[in-house]
Amino acid sequence: MAVAVVTTEPLHMSPPKKPLPAGRPREWYVSHNRRLKAMRLAIALLDTGVYQPSSADNARIRVAADRLAIHPPSDTTCRMVRALIRYGR
């Protein structure tokens, strides 16, 4: 007999964080963190049914960031999110 289990934990758990390598230029860390944020936002938008970059405007991306409890993304990060959605197809 199958039993359904109701859980309040999120379905997607992020992997444990590891420290970033030391000795890189500051720009590397900034771009690395920007790419990670863009990936998290693109995945969240895809999970909510946003499959076209044209429907992922800056406002919608920032609402997704608010739902994920992360800082609002810059215009550059929003552009990266749309690029990830576009090239992930």
C-alpha positions as CSV (number, residue, x, y, z in Angstrom):
1,M,0.0,0.0,0.0
2,A,1.4,3.4,-1.0
3,V,1.5,6.2,1.6
4,A,1.8,9.9,0.7
5,V,4.1,12.0,2.8
6,V,3.6,15.7,3.3
7,T,6.7,17.7,4.0
8,T,7.4,21.4,4.5
9,E,11.0,21.2,3.4
10,P,11.9,22.7,0.0
11,L,12.2,20.3,-2.9
12,H,15.5,21.7,-4.0
13,M,18.3,21.8,-1.5
14,S,21.5,23.6,-2.4
15,P,24.6,21.6,-2.0
16,P,26.9,22.3,0.9
17,K,29.0,25.4,0.3
18,K,32.7,25.1,0.0
19,P,35.1,27.9,0.5
20,L,36.2,29.6,-2.7
21,P,39.9,29.3,-3.8
22,A,42.2,32.0,-2.4
23,G,44.5,34.1,-4.5
24,R,42.2,35.0,-7.4
25,P,41.6,38.6,-8.5
26,R,38.5,40.3,-7.0
27,E,36.8,40.4,-10.4
28,W,36.9,36.6,-10.6
29,Y,34.9,36.3,-7.3
30,V,32.4,38.9,-8.4
31,S,31.8,37.2,-11.7
32,H,31.7,33.8,-10.1
33,N,29.0,34.8,-7.6
34,R,27.1,36.6,-10.3
35,R,27.0,33.4,-12.4
36,L,25.8,31.4,-9.4
37,K,23.1,33.9,-8.6
38,A,22.0,33.9,-12.3
39,M,21.8,30.1,-12.3
40,R,19.7,30.0,-9.2
41,L,17.3,32.6,-10.6
42,A,17.1,30.9,-14.0
43,I,16.2,27.6,-12.3
44,A,13.6,29.2,-10.2
45,L,12.0,30.9,-13.2
46,L,12.0,27.6,-15.2
47,D,10.4,25.9,-12.2
48,T,7.6,28.5,-12.3
49,G,7.0,28.1,-16.0
50,V,9.0,30.9,-17.5
51,Y,10.5,29.3,-20.6
52,Q,11.0,32.3,-22.9
53,P,13.6,35.0,-22.2
54,S,11.1,37.6,-23.5
55,S,8.8,36.8,-20.6
56,A,11.6,37.1,-18.1
57,D,11.7,40.9,-17.6
58,N,13.8,42.5,-14.9
59,A,10.7,42.9,-12.6
60,R,9.8,39.2,-12.8
61,I,13.4,38.2,-12.2
62,R,13.6,40.5,-9.1
63,V,10.3,39.0,-7.8
64,A,11.8,35.6,-8.1
65,A,14.9,36.8,-6.2
66,D,12.6,38.2,-3.5
67,R,10.8,34.8,-3.2
68,L,14.2,33.1,-2.9
69,A,15.3,35.6,-0.2
70,I,18.3,36.8,-2.1
71,H,19.4,40.4,-2.9
72,P,17.7,41.9,-6.0
73,P,19.9,41.2,-9.0
74,S,21.5,44.0,-11.1
75,D,20.6,44.6,-14.7
76,T,23.7,42.7,-15.7
77,T,22.6,39.6,-13.7
78,C,19.1,39.9,-15.2
79,R,20.7,39.8,-18.6
80,M,22.7,36.7,-17.6
81,V,19.4,35.0,-16.4
82,R,17.8,35.6,-19.8
83,A,20.9,34.3,-21.6
84,L,20.8,31.1,-19.5
85,I,17.1,30.6,-20.2
86,R,17.8,31.2,-24.0
87,Y,20.7,28.9,-24.3
88,G,19.3,26.2,-22.1
89,R,16.7,25.3,-24.7
